[in-house]
Amino acid sequence: MSVERALADLIRADDPAAALRAAVADEELPAALRSALRAIDPDGLAIAALLVARLRFERLIQGSPTAAQWFERDPGGFSATFRRYHQHVSPTAHFPAAEAKLFERFVDRI
C-alpha cells in the first residue's frame, strides 16, 4: 500500500485520528509506510478530513440537482447516504459533474 492510498483511506474514516493510530500500530503494514504515517499530525489529519468531506459535499450539491433536492427534502437521510458514500468511494472527482456521477453510481449499487 502506498502512502497516498493510506492517506485516502484515513481521510475517509469516521475517526481519522483513531484510524491513524491503528495504522501506525498495524505490524502487517510495511515499516516504511508506518514510519511515514507516524509523521502525520493527528489534528492536521482530522482538519484535512473535514475539508475533504466538505469539498466533496459542495461538489456533489453543485453537480447534482437531484442530490440538492434530496438534501433539502431529507437532510438526515441524505447525510447518512453521503457519509457512507464518502467512506466507500475514493475522492477522485475534481469537478461537480464528476462527483455527481460517482455518487449516482454509488446510490444505484445500494
HUPE-V591257 format. One record per residue. N is the residue number from 1. RES is the residue in one small letter. PSI is psi in radians with two decimals (999 if undefined). D_FIRST is the distance of its C-alpha to the first C-alpha in whole Angstrom. Layout:
# HUPE-V591257
N:RES:PSI:D_FIRST
N:RES:PSI:D_FIRST
This chain:
# HUPE-V591257
1:m:2.39:0
2:s:2.84:4
3:v:-0.71:7
4:e:-0.76:8
5:r:-0.73:6
6:a:-0.74:7
7:l:-0.72:10
8:a:-0.68:11
9:d:-0.74:11
10:l:-0.73:13
11:i:-0.23:15
12:r:-0.02:16
13:a:2.67:17
14:d:-0.72:20
15:d:1.58:20
16:p:-0.67:17
17:a:-0.73:19
18:a:-0.70:19
19:a:-0.64:15
20:l:-0.81:14
21:r:-0.74:17
22:a:-0.70:15
23:a:-0.73:12
24:v:-0.57:13
25:a:-0.18:15
26:d:1.79:13
27:e:-0.15:13
28:e:-0.33:11
29:l:2.61:8
30:p:2.51:8
31:a:-0.68:11
32:a:-0.67:10
33:l:-0.80:8
34:r:-0.65:11
35:s:-0.76:13
36:a:-0.69:12
37:l:-0.57:12
38:r:-0.46:15
39:a:-0.14:17
40:i:2.28:17
41:d:2.10:20
42:p:-0.66:20
43:d:-0.71:23
44:g:-0.71:22
45:l:-0.75:18
46:a:-0.73:21
47:i:-0.77:23
48:a:-0.71:20
49:a:-0.73:20
50:l:-0.73:23
51:l:-0.74:24
52:v:-0.80:21
53:a:-0.75:22
54:r:-0.78:26
55:l:-0.69:25
56:r:-0.74:24
57:f:-0.82:27
58:e:-0.75:29
59:r:-0.74:28
60:l:-0.84:28
61:i:-0.65:32
62:q:-0.56:33
63:g:-0.22:32
64:s:1.81:33
65:p:-0.58:36
66:t:-0.79:36
67:a:-0.73:33
68:a:-0.73:35
69:q:-0.71:38
70:w:-0.78:36
71:f:-0.73:35
72:e:-0.70:39
73:r:-0.68:40
74:d:1.30:38
75:p:-0.65:36
76:g:-0.82:34
77:g:-0.75:33
78:f:-0.78:32
79:s:-0.68:30
80:a:-0.73:29
81:t:-0.73:27
82:f:-0.70:26
83:r:-0.79:24
84:r:-0.74:23
85:y:-0.87:22
86:h:-0.66:20
87:q:-0.58:18
88:h:-0.30:17
89:v:2.11:17
90:s:2.52:15
91:p:1.55:17
92:t:-0.24:17
93:a:2.46:21
94:h:-0.31:23
95:f:2.73:27
96:p:-0.76:28
97:a:-0.67:29
98:a:-0.69:26
99:e:-0.71:25
100:a:-0.72:28
101:k:-0.73:27
102:l:-0.76:23
103:f:-0.76:25
104:e:-0.74:28
105:r:-0.73:26
106:f:-0.84:24
107:v:-0.65:28
108:d:-0.47:29
109:r:-0.33:26
110:i:999:27
